[in-house]
């Protein structure tokens, strides 16, 4: 079920118009956003996140289920839907939980009962540790015509790590997260998707091996799609600083991983760019790489960053970026929800506007970004 609050008063004022310095672009769609409400309003509010989305040019977003209570049954989902009706500034499609309590295993959520109102199922923030549980979830989702949106993380391989298991971790005395913790469960799930026929969507891909596994699965006809995020396309662990704003899950990987993700985006292995927008309080992000919470924000910076550092540098075209940020995720939403998105959803950008990213200007409570101080082009025009 799409839920939209009261529209911003200027949301459609520029629709259909172009002028000096203003370019009309199709509204962006983000398949991976953390709203924090209900349950964690001290981190962020629905109003704050969706206003950040609107400012970033997004017209539709998907809300991941790690809220409290998680949307694992009709009553819990209804709590979230009511808040969205009251507070959302853009259209929001909830993602239902895979398991009861979003625990990454155990009893499945009431998937059948909530299926008409969600765009898919995920335990994002927790990988499904048990292959038998994932098989049951895929079989159920396939029967319901819904995708599984998978957070691929084998907790047995984490070893207490919190940044990439690379040279920076070694030289600075940090515990690393190995690439296998992502691609080992991914390989398992791709085979399960082949067997069950489930539409399997891979969240926040970060490793070169994951890209290759997805590419091979697509070649074999597995119904798999994938997303990555701006920070994985633009940064590697060579860019790490001793600051919580560089800590996210999965972590920034090596330069070869970053290059593989860009190549995967160019050849269609990676279908979409999603932000994995994950707000936390300043205190939660103030404890360095070891102690800070995982997660950064990205809704207001995604397009200007990718336009500036990929399009303007001729790594990909503006049309290719719009495919990844608007058209492909839009087609997926249409499939998952059985709807047709409005063709008139547009956003106006001044592509020549140059400015410095300043987290203090962000709409929501979440201000943690590794891109603070970066110079970018492309500003939303209301």
N, C-alpha and C positions, 0 to 999 in steps of 0.2 A: 504494500500500500504506500503510495506516495503521499507525503504529508508536507504541506506548505503553510507557513504562517502568513501574516499580513505582508503584502509586497512592499518593498521599499518605495517611497513616493516617486523617486526618479528612475525606477528600474527600466521603464520602457521609453523614456523621453527621447533617447537618441536612436531608437529603433528605425532602421531603414535609411538613416541619414549618414552621409559622409561629408567631411569638411576638411579644411586645411589641417593636416596633422592628425586626423582622426580616421582610423580604419575599423570597419565593422567586422568582427570575427564571430564564428559560431560559439555559443556558450560552451564552456568546458564542463566535463563530467568526471568526477573523482570517485572511483570505486572503493576507496579505502580511507575513511576519515573516522577519527575518534571524537565523539561529542562530549563524553564525560558525564552527561546527564541521562538518566537519573543516577544519583548516588555519589557523584564526585564533583559537585558544583564548586568546591573550593579550588579545584584545578581549572575548571572552565565551565561555561554555560552553553546551552544550545544557541541562545541569542548571540553570544560572542563568536562561536565557531561559524555559524551560518552567515553572520555579517562579514567575517573574514573571507568566507567563500565568495560571497557576493562581490566584495572588493577585488578578489583575485580573478573575477571573470567567470566563476562557476555558476551554473544554473541548476545542476543536479548533483547530489552527492549521496554516497552510501554510508550509513552509520554502522560501524562495527559493534559487536554485541558485548564488549567488555565494560558494561555498566552494571549498576546494582539497583534492582534485581536484573540479571541478564534476561534477554527475551527468549526464554526457553519453553514458555507456555503462554496461552492466550492472556491470562491475567497479567503476567509480567510485561508482555508486549504492549498491552493496553496502557500501562503506566507510561511507557515511553511515547506511545502515539499521542496521548493527551498532551504531554509536554511539547511535542513537536508541533501540534496544531496551534498551540498558544504562542510559540516562540520562534519558529523557524523562519528565516528570511529567504531561504531558497528551498527548492524541492528536495526532500530527503526520503530515501528508500532504506528502511531498516534491513539489516542482515540478522537473521535468527541464529541462535546458538546451535551447535551440533549436539552438545551433551548437556544434561541437567547440571545447572550451576556453572556451566562453561568451564569444566574441570579438565578438559583434554582427554577424557576417557570415562568409562563407566556407563551409566544409563543414558540412552539417547534422549535428547529433548523431544517435546511433543511436536515433531517436525510436521506431521500431517495437519495438525490443527492451525499452526501458524503460517503454513506455506502460502495461502492466498494473500498474505499481508507483507511478505518479505521478499527480497530479491534473491536470496540464497542463504546458505548456512555456513557458519564459520565458528571456530573457537579461538579466533585471532587473539594473540597474546599467549596462547597455549597450543602447542602442536599436539595432534592426536597421537599418543604414544603407542597405542595398541593397534596393530594392523587389522585384527578382527573387528574392532570397534569402527575403524575407518571403512572397512568393507560394508558393514551394516549401514553406516551413514550414507555411503555412495549408492547402495542399492535403494535405500529409501528416497534419497534425493532424485535419483534417476526416475523412479516411479512417479514422483511428484512434478517432474519437469523443471527442477531447480538445480543450480550448480552448488558444488562444494568450493568455498573460497578458503584455500589452505595456507595456514601459517606453518611452514615446514621447519620443524625444530625437534631434533632428537635430544631430549634432556640428558640422556645418559652420556652424551658426548660433549657436554658443555664444560665440565671440569671447573666450574666456578669462574669461567671466563666472562669478560665484559667488553673487550675490544677484539679486533681481528687478531688471529694467531699469526702474526707477521713480525717483520723486523722492528717495528716500533714497540710492540709489546715486549720483545726480548730486550731491546736496548734501554727501555724505561722501566723494566721490572713489573710489567702488568701481566695479568693472566689472560690468555687468549682464547677466543672462540674459533674452533677449527671449521673449515669450509664443509667438512663431512657432516657436521650437525645439521646443515641445510639440505645437502643433496642426497644423503642416504635416505631420509624419509621421503624425499621427492621421488627417488627411483622406485621405492615401494609403492607410492601412491599412483604413479603413472601406470604401473602394471595393473593395479586395482581398477583404475579408470578404464583401461583397455578391456578388462574382464567384465566390468559392470555396465559400460556404456555411459557412465556418468559424465556430465560436463564438469571438468576439473579445472579450476582457476587458481593459479599459483600467485600468492601474494608476495610483494616486495622481494623479488629475485635479486640476489646479491653476488652470486659466484659464477665464474666462467663454466664450471662443470654443470651447474644447473641449467645454464643457457643451452649447452650442448645436449643435455638430456631432454629438454623440452623440444629442441629442434628435431631430434631423432624421433621422439614420440609423435610429433606432428607429421613427420614423413611416413610413419606407420599408420596414420589415420586415427590416432587417439584424440578424443575430443578434449583438447587442452588449450587453455589460453593463459596468458601471463602478463604480469605488470612489474614494473620497477619504479623507482622513485628518483626525483631530481638529484638528490644527494649521492646516489650510487652512480649516476651518469656523469657527475661533475667532480666528485671528490674520491680520494683513495686514502688508505691509512698513512700515506706519506704526508697528508694534510692535517693529521691529528695534532691537537694541542691539549695541554693538561687542563681541560675545561669541560664541564658537563654538557655544554651545547654541542659537543662532538660525539655524544654517546647515544646510540640508537640500536634497535634490534630488528633485523640483523645489523651487524656493525659495518662500518666502512671497510671494504676489502682492499686487495692489492690493485696495483695499476693494471695488471693483466685482466683482472676481473672487470674493472671499469671499462676497459676497451672492449671486452667481450659483450658487455651489456649494450654499449653503443652500437656495436655491429649487429647484435640481436634485434635492437630497435629498428635499425635500417633494413634488415632483411625480413622483418615481420615475425621473427621468433617471439619477440616481446611485443605484445599487442598494444599495451597501454602504458601511459605514465600516470601513476597515482601518487598522492603526497604522503600517505601514512601519517597525516597530521595528528600529532599526539601531544596535547598540551599538558604541562605540569606546572606546579607552583615554582616561584623563584628559589625557594629553599630546597625543594626537591632536586633542582638542577644546579645547585651551588656547591656540590660536594666532590667535584673533580670527576675523572673518568671512573675511578673505582666505586665511589659512593653515590653518584647521582642516579636518578631514575632514568630508564631507557625512554627515549622519544624526543622528537623535535617537532616544530610546527613548520608548515610549508604552503598553506593555501594562498597567501598573499604574495608569495615570492616565486612560485613554480613557473608561471609563464615568463615573467621578465628574465629569470635566470636562464631558462632554456633557450629563449629567443636570443639573448645576448651572447651566450657562450657556446651555443650549438648552431643556431640559424645564422647569426651575423658572422660567424667564423666558418660558415659553409660546410659544417659537418653534416647537417641535414637541411632540407628546405623548410620554409614556413608551412607549406602544404603537408609535409610529413609530420611536423610537430602538431598541426591541427588534427591530423588523423589519429595521433596517439593520445591527445588530450581531450578530443571532442567526439569525433566521428566513430572511431572503433569502440570506445567505452559506451557511447550512445547506442550503438547497435547491440552491444551486449545487454544493456539495460532493457532495451526493447524485447529481446529474446527472453530474458529472465522474468520480466514482469508481464509479458504478453500485451504490450502497449505500443503506441506510436508516439514518440516524443515530438513536441511542437517544433516545427521547422523554423518558427520565428524567434526562437530563443537565440538572442545575439548579445554580444557585449562590445562596447566601444573602447578601443585602446589608441593612445597616442604613442606610436611606435618609435618616435624620435625623442620622446621625453627621457632625459637622462637624469638619474638620481642615485643616491646612496641608500642601501637598505638599512633602515633604522627600526629596530624592534620596538622602540618606544612609541612608534606610530601605529603599531598593529592594533587591529580591532578588538581582539580577545584578550583574555588573561595570559594565555601562553605566549611567551616572548623568546623562547630558547631556539636559536637557529645558528648553524655554523657559518651562515652567509652574512652575518652582521658586518656592515662596512663595505660590502661588495658594491661596485658600481654596475648598474644595470640600465637597460633601455626597455621601454614599454610600460606605460602607466594607464591604469583603468580610468576611463572618463565617464562620469555619471551623467 
